[in-house]
Amino acid sequence: MSGLFSILGSTASALNAQSEAISVTGNNISNVNNPDYSEETVDFQPLAAVETDDGLENTGLSVDVSQDRNSILDQMVRQEGSLTSGYTAQQTVLQQAQASLGENVTASSTSGSSATTSESGLSAAIDSFFNAVESYAANPSDATQSQSLVQQAGVLTDRFQQVDQNLAQVQSGATAQVQSGVTTVNGLLQQVASLNDQINSLQSGASSGSALQLVDQREGVLEQLAGYLPVTVTEGTSGEDQVSTTDSQGQSVTLVSNATVASSISLSNGALYAGDPPDALGFSSGSLQGTLTASSGAVQSLRTSLDQLASQIVTSVNAAYNPGNTAGGNFFAASGTTAGTIALDPNLTAATVTAGTGGSGDNSIALAVAAVANQDFSTAGGDAIDGTITQAYAGSLAGIGQALSTANEEVTDQTNVQTVVTNERASVSGVSIDQEMSNLVTYQRAYQASSEVFQVIDDMLNTLLTDLSA
């Protein structure tokens, strides 16, 4: 009879093992479309055998559940995701900057960038202004022409100011986005620390249950974190992850150590800081750095070039219009030498504008102002720009257009790389629905077989006990 009870016990353990295997398989199938989930596998192990009068007897079956997670592939996915997020962030800011110009900028590998003039763009305002000057020079006594000139000059200054304001809003928006990202990052660091604590508690036996799903959840949080800034993850012996990044000197800065956030990050004067005491962080990927790079790089360069262009127009037109530098006789306000401050001289009106100083019909001043449009400037000679005004503005458009074109290419290329790495990880740790369905059938049949054995032994015991009691 003891043999029957032994078989009954081992069969019961086999039922439990097969039941758990079915549960694991069902969990795998339910998470087939979860990108953070790593496939769980079951490993059947015999329980310790015991010595009996009939020799060694197997006491049953146990099952160990593990994950097909590859830490190297996880780190590669985080790394490539961080690069993709950085390039995408740059692309977004540059697209906003280009849109704020009101010009249709295109880029090609052979001609760099070109702009298709729109009526609301600065290029059209520049052309319209100098065309109005030429029309005024051709007919200086026509009041309509003088009115048109002053009107077009006002449009030019307004357009400069509007473009500069638009670009300033792009930069302030980028700063706000980074600040919001910093808040999100610090929240994610707290989540990693909390998950570390829960995982350690489960793996150390302080709490009951499996930590595998928490490990999946933590990996998802780490990949979100890597989208904002590049991180290096080191797993401890107790299953806790240490998360770090790098400062501007290339030194490691610990952000999360076990269940503790060692350092939050902060934004100050356009730079990111972390550590104790805070050090400037230095990295080239992640959406935070991508946003800052585009804002302080290509967008700021565009604003600077527009300031230089405005300064050259104000200086050159005033020199041609008021060669004697007579007080109150300028065309543009002398103090407004940036794109954001360029303005007409307060004394300039359709009634006061002049085409020349030699009496009726003199158009010498108007001709001198018109000639500014075709003047070839040189920074080597002390000018603010190189080339003509039109060429200088085209160069500004080429800069932002090329920057955006490069960002577009980088996003496309990096997205492809990320897809390859993600698919590689999925082939290792992802769920194969075909394999899981095959496993499910196998475990179900094993469960049914164990159940039948259990029923047979139970019936035999019942019969035996009935006979003994008769």
Buried (B, 14 or more C-beta within 10 A) or exposed (E): EEEBEBBBBBBBBBBBBBBBBBBBBEBBBEBEEEBBBBBBBBEBEEBEEEEEEEEEBBBBBBBEBEBEBBEEBBBBBBBBBBBBBBBBBBBBBBBBBBEBBBBEBBBEEEEBBBBEBEEEBBBBBBBBBBBBBBBBBBBBEEEEBBBBBBBBBBBBBEBBBBBBEBBBEBBEBBBEBBEEBBEBBBEBBBBBBBBBBBBBBBBEEEEEEEBBBBBBBBBBBBBBBBBBBBBBBBEEEEBBBBBBBBBEEEEEBBBBBBBEBBBBBBBEEEEBBBBEEBBBBBBEBBBBBBBBBBBBBBBBBBBEBBBBBBBBBBBBBBBBBBEEEEEEBBBBBEEBBBBBBBBBBEEBEBEEBBBBEEEEEBBBBBBBBBBBBEEEBEEEEEBBBBBBBBBBBBBBBBBBBBBBBBBBEBBEEBBEBBEEBBEBBBEEBBBBEEEBEEBBEBBBEBBEBBBEBBEBBEEBBEEEEEEEEE
